[in-house]
Amino acid sequence: MGRGYIVQDDVEGYLSKLCEQKADPVTGLLIGQSSTQRDFVVMAIRTPQKEESAAAARNSVDKEWVTEHARQVSRMLPGGLSVVGVFIITDADAKDALTTLRQLLFAVENLISSEHLWDPADDDVTDCVTLQINPKTRKTVCRTFDIKDPKSVAKPADWKYQSGLCSSWATVSCSLNVDMLLPLPNNRTSTGNMEECLKEGLKAWAHQIECGLCLIDGKRLPEDSELTVIQRRNLRQTYTAQLLITTENKRLTDVIQQCGGSVSVTGAIHSRAYLHSNKPKARQAEKLLKRDVVSTVATRVQMMLEELLASDQESKGSCRDKQQKELFCLPHRIFCPLKVSGPLCVCDYQFSDEDLSEVPERLKEMLDIDAAEEDLDTRQEMTVEITGCDVTPEPTQEKVEAPDHKKNYIGVAMATAVALLATAASMLYLNDI
């Protein structure tokens, strides 16, 4: 028996509107949550059209364009929401459409997973869904593929719409104080070397998050215990979490490594995860929240790196002191509620030199949703900054101390009512050695 997908009924209306358009084919992403018990789809997002090739692109699919869109969208999804599949609206031959969907699905998964800094879990669902819709007959064909198996063949799946799907989903949130030191390579002329070095440093920090202690509403819950989710619609269930990041019991030997400098990331971030209402486990809540913590920090570091590579640092308002230190503002996280019953939100990242009006524009472009500035929740992270100083090009040796087991970084969860307390700056220092 194939997998079954329960789909928010708003998705049906959205896809129907796309069927009425003359464009063929129309591709897009399916957003939701997969679990070992059941799969959910809460949102469909069409792939933005390329303005310069709208006419030429008819009857063709730009795989690179679709996958890059998926990468950008995945950055805008809080914990518990992910790209679970792709869809295509076309009256082309069913076999050809399925082949296209399969290629898109694996390309999307490979690109998104390449940015993941966590290790796969045993309970991760590896099946993803493809949906083909004929715009004339409205016939829908739903299939799944195991995206971890390159030889995977299509399996039939059930696709069923339901109203109020997210109305009783739970929200788990926390604010975390971040403090980490990442070494930089000697050869800073190589962008690839710097990106790889930062990624390795972030992976080590992500491992600490993964091994950290998670308290939900002040308690350490057994992994298999069920969260109490109220099954009445429009009655939201929220939990606050604390992450206690500890190192191994034994202090490791200090490491001496040659590097051209270091990056220090410090500050406070807000993270959250959403859980379906079908007997969610404490283990799943912890996993999704920790992954959101890792994802949101890594996304900001990557966005800042992209900004610095794309433009001159002086034009971004960097502040140099006598030690060539610079101050950069990391984008802070802004949430936007989805117009469905329930607590679900998407997010975007705003740089300090950007106007708030640019956020609704990106939400429309990337997620195809309409939002006004007054809909945006900017309170969770009042200020997020990244600071740094230039790195000398000469090779140096840096002493990287192993983490002290007595030194803990505690992320204090905050309820929505006191979210304004999350005003600590998040900073990144590029330290001269």
Disulfide bonds with the S-S distance in Angstrom:
none
